[in-house]
Amino acid sequence: MAKKVEISDHSLTSFTEDKTDERWIKTGFIIPAKYYVDQPFVVKTNDNNWLCVATTGDSHEGSSGQHIISLRSSDCGKTWTDFADVEPPDGVESSYAVLLKTEYGRIYCFYNHNTDNIRSVKADSPPYPDGYCKRVDSLGYFVFKYSDDNGKTWSSSRYNIPTREFKIDRTNADKGKIRYFWNVGKPFVHNKDAFVPLSKVGGFGKGFFTSSEGILLKSCNIMWEKDPKKITWETLPNGDIGLRAPSGGGRISEEHSYVVLSDGSFYANYRTIDGHPVETYSRDGGYTWEEPCYKKYADGRLFKNPRSANFVWKCQNGKYLYWFNNHSGRGYEDRNPAWISAGVEIDTPKGKAISWSQPEILLYADDPFIRMSYPDLIEEDGFYYITETQKNIARTHKFDGSWFNKMWDSLKGEYSLPNDGVKLANNSKMVYIKEFLIMDNTKHGYGAKKTRSGFTLEFVVGNIKSGDILFDTTTYIGGILVNVTADNAIRIKLGDGRSQNVWESDKGKQIADGTHICIVVDGGPGIISFVINGRFCDGGEKRQFGFGHFSLYDVNGADTVKLGKCVNRCVIYKRAIKNFEAFGLATGAKLPL
């Protein structure tokens, strides 16, 4: 049976700091692991506990000693017990595990295993000076072990899963003699058949990780067959090529996430290096797929996402949530904040499809270089629990789901309008906006403390032209200035007497008579964003980011506010309203105030 895993003491310490913003990453509960921790994925066990598996190790990602551990929680992720090694730390690399639970309670753990103890692989020079890469955690064999005691212990034997060779395997640097792959996609069940995702990795010449595509491994008997040697496997889709980027896109298509729609259609979502995620549907159980396309919002605009995990989950209510990073970068960077979109099913001539809401910030860290990713979702007693990792700390976050419901409602045109704003007129008294940063008198030597406050400015404008000022409270000590730029964007300038921050909306022709504008200044993640005519400004084709970071003490300036003649409506909210509230305001239906 599996040996008990040793966990570093410092990993057991949870944060008890400011709990006012559930989106702040440090409000979560730590999932104990070693120095490196990845993919903290969770299932409910038949004894009403949670079982989590993770990849961990004493050094950075990909280092020798990387291995799979499991742990259990009886209190929804607040504390963890029953730590076990699925694979030992002194063996070959084992990595990137996912879980599948059968109805009778057996739990399967699928993962990479470097069984042949390969110590280096061919790679391009540059970036690898000698033409070899010593990272060997994404190759070998795709294997499984199982637990019949709800994850307390694991089978002593492991079992290989046969995967059909594809073109990407035959054309890799080793002509298919070594298989390169990994997986982050959660297994799923349809019509009593189980499906386990896998990302195949290829290369050109001596390339390493220069191409990727997705497959599914289907088992028709794993859900009931108890003899692991008798479990059968089939590799999907048909043919010699897996799920790739759309025609004209790049060679990277990986980390596929799947859900099953109410009509039995499969939906797949995955990352690329094209600045956009990809989606596609299968109407025949994964054997064939519709032509992949870049993922779109309900209004037809493209989602943005870099080379980062972007996962889709089907919730118990039959609706969907989507985790992504909301910018069009091509690399691994900028995974903070994490964003969420809500989805509902719609009818199309081909079958069911998912319609996606515009985004909201789900989680953020104060350090902009923190990269939280590889999340999982589990529901318990009406709450939504989301796990994530920053590679050195993994956490569980609890959400009551009330604003998820409002996001789903927005897709039906049922908006939640804010009623806590203050309507302003020209020369009216300016409301006081809570500071973003204050002195922390509880610390020895003091220091700064974020209040995580914010505010929102709402406008309806008419007879507007470049150079017009919409809003002005500026003085020598700071304040807020909103104006129209020469290229027809809305600019906000914030000052605190020490520094100034500026951000602009997307440029375009949207600023015209009757335009509805919301500028959301969110002091939690320190982000400024624009919602114009009910559409979140994501930068479009001209900018990687539609949202901008800011850092100020406060923005209080003049005691009175000056409004431009072009402003027909101005309301200030002493908080960062949600985007779905801004969308509702843009409809103009029974506007409050």
JOLIN-V641295 format. One record per residue. N is the residue number from 0. PHI is phi as a letter, one per 40 degrees, with the letter a starting at -180 (NA if undefined). D_FIRST is the distance of its C-alpha to the first C-alpha in Angstrom with 1 decimal. Layout:
# JOLIN-V641295
N/PHI/D_FIRST  N/PHI/D_FIRST
This chain:
# JOLIN-V641295
0/NA/0.0  1/c/3.8  2/c/6.5  3/c/9.4  4/c/12.3  5/c/15.8  6/b/18.6  7/c/22.3  8/d/24.4  9/c/27.2  10/c/25.1  11/c/24.9  12/c/28.7  13/b/30.2  14/c/33.8  15/b/36.5  16/c/39.4  17/d/41.9  18/b/40.6  19/c/43.8  20/b/42.6  21/c/39.3  22/c/39.5  23/c/39.1  24/c/35.7  25/c/35.4  26/c/35.7  27/c/32.1  28/b/29.0  29/c/26.7  30/c/23.2  31/c/21.5  32/a/20.3  33/c/21.4  34/d/24.7  35/b/24.3  36/a/23.0  37/a/23.6  38/f/23.4  39/c/22.1  40/b/21.8  41/b/21.3  42/b/21.0  43/c/21.6  44/c/19.0  45/c/20.2  46/b/20.0  47/g/22.5  48/b/20.6  49/b/20.3  50/b/17.2  51/b/18.0  52/b/16.5  53/a/18.4  54/c/19.0  55/a/19.5  56/a/20.4  57/c/22.7  58/b/25.7  59/c/27.5  60/d/26.5  61/g/25.7  62/c/25.1  63/d/22.7  64/g/19.4  65/c/19.4  66/a/16.0  67/c/14.4  68/b/13.3  69/b/13.2  70/a/15.0  71/b/16.7  72/b/20.3  73/b/22.3  74/b/25.7  75/f/26.2  76/g/24.8  77/c/26.7  78/b/23.7  79/b/20.0  80/b/17.0  81/f/13.2  82/c/12.9  83/a/9.6  84/c/9.5  85/c/9.2  86/b/10.4  87/c/11.2  88/c/14.8  89/c/15.8  90/c/15.2  91/c/17.8  92/c/18.9  93/b/16.9  94/a/19.2  95/g/20.8  96/c/18.4  97/b/19.7  98/b/18.4  99/b/19.6  100/b/19.3  101/c/20.6  102/c/22.9  103/c/20.7  104/h/18.0  105/c/15.4  106/b/15.0  107/c/15.0  108/b/14.7  109/b/17.2  110/a/18.0  111/c/19.7  112/a/18.1  113/c/20.4  114/d/19.0  115/c/22.2  116/f/22.3  117/c/25.8  118/b/27.3  119/a/30.4  120/b/32.2  121/c/35.9  122/a/37.6  123/c/41.1  124/b/43.2  125/c/43.9  126/c/41.7  127/c/39.6  128/d/42.0  129/c/41.0  130/g/40.0  131/b/36.3  132/b/33.6  133/c/30.6  134/c/28.6  135/b/26.0  136/b/23.7  137/b/25.5  138/a/25.3  139/h/23.3  140/b/21.4  141/c/20.6  142/b/17.1  143/a/14.6  144/b/11.1  145/a/10.9  146/b/9.9  147/b/11.5  148/b/11.4  149/g/13.7  150/g/11.5  151/c/9.7  152/b/6.1  153/b/6.0  154/d/6.1  155/c/5.3  156/c/9.1  157/b/11.7  158/b/15.1  159/c/18.5  160/b/21.2  161/c/24.7  162/b/27.3  163/c/31.0  164/c/33.0  165/b/35.5  166/d/38.6  167/c/36.9  168/c/34.4  169/c/37.2  170/b/39.3  171/c/36.8  172/c/37.4  173/b/35.4  174/f/37.0  175/g/33.7  176/c/32.0  177/b/29.6  178/c/28.6  179/b/28.8  180/a/27.4  181/a/25.4  182/a/25.1  183/b/25.7  184/c/26.9  185/c/25.1  186/c/24.5  187/a/27.0  188/b/27.9  189/a/31.4  190/f/32.6  191/g/29.1  192/c/28.4  193/b/25.9  194/b/26.9  195/b/24.9  196/c/27.2  197/a/27.2  198/b/29.8  199/c/31.0  200/b/32.5  201/b/35.5  202/a/38.2  203/b/41.7  204/g/42.6  205/b/40.1  206/d/39.3  207/b/35.8  208/g/34.9  209/b/38.5  210/a/38.0  211/a/35.4  212/a/35.3  213/b/33.1  214/b/31.7  215/b/29.7  216/b/27.1  217/b/27.7  218/b/25.7  219/c/27.7  220/b/24.9  221/c/21.6  222/c/22.6  223/b/22.7  224/c/21.2  225/c/17.8  226/c/17.5  227/c/16.4  228/c/18.5  229/c/21.5  230/c/21.5  231/b/24.7  232/b/25.9  233/b/29.3  234/c/30.5  235/b/33.2  236/c/36.0  237/c/38.4  238/g/39.9  239/b/39.1  240/b/39.0  241/c/36.6  242/c/37.6  243/b/39.9  244/c/42.4  245/d/45.8  246/d/48.5  247/g/49.8  248/c/46.7  249/c/44.4  250/c/41.7  251/b/38.9  252/a/37.3  253/a/33.7  254/f/31.1  255/c/32.2  256/b/31.7  257/b/32.4  258/b/33.5  259/b/35.0  260/c/38.5  261/c/40.0  262/c/41.8  263/g/38.6  264/c/39.5  265/c/36.8  266/b/37.6  267/b/36.2  268/b/36.8  269/a/36.1  270/c/37.3  271/b/39.8  272/b/41.9  273/c/45.1  274/g/45.2  275/b/44.3  276/c/41.2  277/b/41.4  278/b/41.0  279/a/41.3  280/b/41.0  281/b/40.0  282/b/41.8  283/b/40.1  284/g/36.3  285/g/35.8  286/c/37.6  287/b/40.6  288/b/41.3  289/c/44.5  290/d/45.9  291/c/43.8  292/a/45.9  293/c/45.6  294/c/44.6  295/b/47.4  296/c/48.2  297/c/50.2  298/c/53.4  299/g/52.8  300/c/52.0  301/c/49.0  302/c/45.9  303/b/45.2  304/a/41.8  305/c/41.0  306/c/38.0  307/b/35.6  308/d/33.1  309/b/35.1  310/b/33.2  311/b/34.4  312/b/32.9  313/c/34.2  314/c/34.6  315/c/34.6  316/c/38.4  317/g/38.5  318/b/39.7  319/b/38.2  320/b/37.5  321/b/37.5  322/c/36.3  323/a/38.2  324/b/40.2  325/g/43.8  326/a/45.4  327/b/46.2  328/c/44.8  329/b/43.5  330/b/40.8  331/c/37.7  332/c/39.7  333/g/41.0  334/b/38.1  335/b/39.6  336/c/40.5  337/c/38.4  338/b/40.5  339/b/40.0  340/b/42.0  341/b/42.1  342/b/42.5  343/b/43.9  344/c/44.5  345/b/47.9  346/c/49.5  347/b/50.6  348/d/52.3  349/c/49.0  350/h/46.9  351/c/45.1  352/a/44.6  353/b/43.6  354/b/46.3  355/b/45.3  356/c/46.8  357/c/47.9  358/c/45.5  359/b/44.7  360/c/42.9  361/c/39.4  362/a/38.0  363/a/39.5  364/b/39.0  365/c/42.0  366/c/41.3  367/c/42.4  368/c/40.1  369/c/36.9  370/b/35.2  371/c/33.0  372/a/31.4  373/f/28.5  374/c/28.9  375/a/27.3  376/b/29.0  377/a/27.9  378/b/30.4  379/a/30.3  380/f/33.3  381/g/35.8  382/b/34.6  383/b/33.3  384/b/30.4  385/b/30.2  386/c/27.6  387/a/28.6  388/b/28.0  389/b/30.4  390/g/27.9  391/b/27.7  392/a/27.5  393/b/26.2  394/a/27.7  395/b/28.1  396/b/31.7  397/b/33.3  398/b/36.4  399/c/38.5  400/g/39.5  401/c/43.2  402/c/44.2  403/c/42.0  404/d/44.0  405/c/47.2  406/c/46.1  407/c/45.6  408/c/48.9  409/c/50.6  410/c/49.9  411/b/52.1  412/g/54.8  413/b/54.0  414/c/54.1  415/c/53.6  416/c/56.6  417/c/56.7  418/b/59.4  419/b/59.1  420/c/61.2  421/b/64.6  422/c/67.3  423/b/69.3  424/b/72.8  425/d/74.7  426/g/75.6  427/c/73.5  428/c/71.6  429/c/68.2  430/c/65.2  431/c/63.2  432/b/59.8  433/d/57.1  434/c/56.2  435/c/53.1  436/b/52.6  437/b/53.7  438/c/53.5  439/c/50.6  440/c/52.4  441/c/49.2  442/c/48.1  443/c/49.6  444/g/51.8  445/g/51.7  446/h/50.4  447/c/50.0  448/b/48.4  449/c/48.2  450/c/49.5  451/g/47.9  452/c/51.2  453/a/53.1  454/a/56.0  455/b/57.2  456/b/60.7  457/b/61.9  458/b/65.0  459/b/67.1  460/b/69.7  461/a/72.9  462/f/75.5  463/b/73.1  464/a/73.6  465/d/72.1  466/g/72.8  467/c/72.9  468/c/71.4  469/c/69.4  470/a/68.4  471/a/69.4  472/b/68.8  473/c/68.9  474/a/70.7  475/c/70.5  476/c/67.5  477/h/65.5  478/h/65.0  479/b/64.3  480/b/66.2  481/b/65.6  482/a/67.8  483/c/68.1  484/c/67.7  485/c/70.0  486/b/67.5  487/g/67.1  488/b/63.9  489/c/63.4  490/b/62.8  491/b/61.7  492/b/62.3  493/b/60.9  494/a/62.1  495/b/61.7  496/g/64.5  497/b/62.1  498/a/60.7  499/b/60.8  500/b/58.3  501/b/59.4  502/a/57.8  503/b/59.3  504/c/58.6  505/c/58.4  506/c/61.7  507/i/63.5  508/c/66.1  509/c/64.4  510/c/66.5  511/a/69.5  512/d/71.5  513/g/69.3  514/c/66.1  515/b/63.5  516/b/61.6  517/b/58.7  518/b/57.7  519/b/54.4  520/b/53.9  521/b/50.4  522/c/49.9  523/c/46.2  524/c/45.1  525/g/48.6  526/b/49.5  527/b/52.8  528/a/52.9  529/b/55.7  530/b/55.9  531/b/59.2  532/f/60.4  533/g/57.1  534/b/55.2  535/c/52.8  536/c/54.0  537/b/51.2  538/g/53.3  539/f/54.1  540/c/54.7  541/c/56.4  542/b/53.8  543/c/50.0  544/b/49.8  545/c/51.8  546/b/50.6  547/b/51.5  548/c/50.2  549/b/52.5  550/a/52.6  551/a/55.4  552/c/56.3  553/a/58.2  554/b/60.8  555/c/63.5  556/b/67.0  557/c/70.3  558/c/71.0  559/b/72.3  560/b/71.0  561/b/73.1  562/b/72.4  563/c/73.8  564/c/76.3  565/c/73.8  566/c/71.5  567/c/72.0  568/a/69.0  569/a/67.0  570/b/64.3  571/b/62.0  572/b/58.7  573/c/57.4  574/a/53.9  575/c/52.1  576/c/52.4  577/c/49.8  578/c/50.7  579/c/50.8  580/c/53.5  581/c/55.4  582/c/55.2  583/c/56.7  584/c/59.5  585/c/60.4  586/c/61.1  587/g/64.1  588/c/63.8  589/f/65.0  590/d/64.1  591/c/63.8  592/g/66.5
